[in-house]
Amino acid sequence: MGVPVVNALVRAGHEVVILQRPGSTRPLRRTGVEIVTGEVTDEAALAVGMWGCDAVVHLVGIIRELPRRGVTMQRMHVDATRAVLAAARQAGISRVVHMSALGARPDAVSAYHRTKWAAEEAVRASGLRHTIFRPSVIFGRGGPGPEFVGQLADLVRFAPVVPVIGDGSFPLQPVAVETVAGAIAQAVVSPRDAAYELGGPEVLTYLDILRRIAVALGRPLRTVRVPVGVMRALVPILQRFPSFPLTQDQLTMLLEGNVCMDPDAAYRDFDLAPVPFTVILPG
Ligand SMILES: NC(=O)c1ccc[n+]([C@@H]2O[C@H](COP(=O)([O-])OP(=O)(O)OC[C@H]3O[C@@H](n4cnc5c(N)ncnc54)[C@H](OP(=O)(O)O)[C@@H]3O)[C@@H](O)[C@H]2O)c1
């Protein structure tokens, strides 16, 4: 979701410097934006990118590990955050806006949530003025990739039947990409330290989301229920194939549900409009 965040920052009148990893193909070139190329753990690139900046927005996150390439949650969430915080302090930056995730906690079953928590702890201990955001699942154009709704839309469109895990009743609170980007753009000048959950105005089950996608596509929804036990047995094996759309961590997090305890705080402290879940189809 780098592109919507950059757009929101530029709209708010900020000059933006992006640290873009080598080989990234995101369409970030636009007026008012400078691009520095480098890995997120590259001290020299971080120093160049942060020079003269007032605040840093840290968005890097992964949902799927590629251990053979050194892409692990420990490295991309915890080590990368520590590198960004150290570089920010070195550059005299006083404020960090950090992207965590709803459900981040120290005793989580998923490595995703545990490492997101460890990264939050590093932010809180950094001595920098900070805002932490914990979004539920993000939807919308130009938003996350690989995008949850887009993946489900492909299933509804192309699969003969759509697998539903268990009874599909686990609740989610989808939040619009523009809400998340708007919150980040305002937080870069916020005077307080805080952590906010970010959710949309509706709590929807996985099955509700599938139904809305089917309606938007004008297709019948043909589902097959896959018992949770079967998914728990299959996913660890199938997640080795990059084209398989679900990892063990994602399965765990879906089954836990992903709903805000305090959905109103961010809407109280920032100028944000709650955006109901909408299915935006390519084109
Ligand atoms: N999507 C959601 O529903 C959701 C919900 C809660 C929290 N979040 C968090 O929000 C943040 C943005 O996520 P997103 O969903 O928008 O995903 P995304 O589009 O894939 O963005 C992830 C960011 O991490 C960077 N990144 C990924 N792998 C990397 C690697 N190996 N080395 C360096 N950088 C790497 C990406 O760089 P490129 O642009 O070059 O690919 C991108 O800037 C993440 O921290 C994620 O955990 C997302």
Ligand as a Chemical Component Dictionary entry (heavy atoms), coordinates in Angstrom:
data_LIG
# 
_chem_comp.id                   LIG 
_chem_comp.type                 NON-POLYMER 
_chem_comp.pdbx_formal_charge   0 
_chem_comp.three_letter_code    LIG 
# 
loop_
_chem_comp_atom.comp_id 
_chem_comp_atom.atom_id 
_chem_comp_atom.alt_atom_id 
_chem_comp_atom.type_symbol 
_chem_comp_atom.charge 
_chem_comp_atom.model_Cartn_x 
_chem_comp_atom.model_Cartn_y 
_chem_comp_atom.model_Cartn_z 
_chem_comp_atom.pdbx_ordinal 
LIG N1  N1  N 0  -2.998 -6.015 3.475  1  
LIG C1  C1  C 0  -3.584 -6.108 4.639  2  
LIG O1  O1  O 0  -4.762 -6.483 4.730  3  
LIG C2  C2  C 0  -2.826 -5.738 5.882  4  
LIG C3  C3  C 0  -3.474 -5.826 7.117  5  
LIG C4  C4  C 0  -2.768 -5.474 8.264  6  
LIG C5  C5  C 0  -1.469 -5.021 8.196  7  
LIG N2  N2  N 1  -0.850 -4.948 6.971  8  
LIG C6  C6  C 0  0.533  -4.454 6.940  9  
LIG O2  O2  O 0  0.558  -3.314 6.104  10 
LIG C7  C7  C 0  1.840  -3.187 5.478  11 
LIG C8  C8  C 0  1.658  -3.050 3.987  12 
LIG O3  O3  O 0  1.150  -4.295 3.532  13 
LIG P1  P1  P 0  0.421  -4.518 2.154  14 
LIG O4  O4  O 0  -0.655 -5.496 2.419  15 
LIG O5  O5  O -1 0.116  -3.212 1.541  16 
LIG O6  O6  O 0  1.471  -5.356 1.361  17 
LIG P2  P2  P 0  2.424  -4.933 0.181  18 
LIG O7  O7  O 0  1.695  -4.125 -0.794 19 
LIG O8  O8  O 0  3.058  -6.207 -0.260 20 
LIG O9  O9  O 0  3.467  -4.037 0.922  21 
LIG C9  C9  C 0  4.461  -4.561 1.720  22 
LIG C10 C10 C 0  5.650  -3.648 1.711  23 
LIG O10 O10 O 0  6.766  -4.416 2.144  24 
LIG C11 C11 C 0  7.753  -4.401 1.113  25 
LIG N3  N3  N 0  8.420  -5.691 1.040  26 
LIG C12 C12 C 0  7.848  -6.885 0.846  27 
LIG N4  N4  N 0  8.801  -7.849 0.792  28 
LIG C13 C13 C 0  9.982  -7.210 0.942  29 
LIG C14 C14 C 0  11.325 -7.643 0.958  30 
LIG N5  N5  N 0  11.649 -8.925 0.829  31 
LIG N6  N6  N 0  12.291 -6.696 1.124  32 
LIG C15 C15 C 0  11.966 -5.404 1.267  33 
LIG N7  N7  N 0  10.710 -4.946 1.247  34 
LIG C16 C16 C 0  9.742  -5.830 1.087  35 
LIG C17 C17 C 0  6.996  -4.131 -0.163 36 
LIG O11 O11 O 0  7.874  -3.619 -1.144 37 
LIG P3  P3  P 0  7.460  -3.572 -2.704 38 
LIG O12 O12 O 0  6.516  -2.430 -2.816 39 
LIG O13 O13 O 0  8.747  -3.354 -3.378 40 
LIG O14 O14 O 0  6.832  -4.900 -3.001 41 
LIG C18 C18 C 0  5.981  -3.129 0.320  42 
LIG O15 O15 O 0  6.556  -1.848 0.459  43 
LIG C19 C19 C 0  2.632  -4.419 5.906  44 
LIG O16 O16 O 0  3.444  -4.092 6.991  45 
LIG C20 C20 C 0  1.542  -5.409 6.326  46 
LIG O17 O17 O 0  2.021  -6.335 7.245  47 
LIG C21 C21 C 0  -1.503 -5.287 5.818  48 
# 
loop_
_chem_comp_bond.comp_id 
_chem_comp_bond.atom_id_1 
_chem_comp_bond.atom_id_2 
_chem_comp_bond.value_order 
_chem_comp_bond.pdbx_ordinal 
LIG N1  C1  SING 1  
LIG C1  O1  DOUB 2  
LIG C1  C2  SING 3  
LIG C2  C3  SING 4  
LIG C2  C21 DOUB 5  
LIG C3  C4  DOUB 6  
LIG C4  C5  SING 7  
LIG C5  N2  DOUB 8  
LIG N2  C6  SING 9  
LIG N2  C21 SING 10 
LIG C6  O2  SING 11 
LIG C6  C20 SING 12 
LIG O2  C7  SING 13 
LIG C7  C8  SING 14 
LIG C7  C19 SING 15 
LIG C8  O3  SING 16 
LIG O3  P1  SING 17 
LIG P1  O4  DOUB 18 
LIG P1  O5  SING 19 
LIG P1  O6  SING 20 
LIG O6  P2  SING 21 
LIG P2  O7  DOUB 22 
LIG P2  O8  SING 23 
LIG P2  O9  SING 24 
LIG O9  C9  SING 25 
LIG C9  C10 SING 26 
LIG C10 O10 SING 27 
LIG C10 C18 SING 28 
LIG O10 C11 SING 29 
LIG C11 N3  SING 30 
LIG C11 C17 SING 31 
LIG N3  C12 SING 32 
LIG N3  C16 SING 33 
LIG C12 N4  DOUB 34 
LIG N4  C13 SING 35 
LIG C13 C14 SING 36 
LIG C13 C16 DOUB 37 
LIG C14 N5  SING 38 
LIG C14 N6  DOUB 39 
LIG N6  C15 SING 40 
LIG C15 N7  DOUB 41 
LIG N7  C16 SING 42 
LIG C17 O11 SING 43 
LIG C17 C18 SING 44 
LIG O11 P3  SING 45 
LIG P3  O12 DOUB 46 
LIG P3  O13 SING 47 
LIG P3  O14 SING 48 
LIG C18 O15 SING 49 
LIG C19 O16 SING 50 
LIG C19 C20 SING 51 
LIG C20 O17 SING 52 
# 
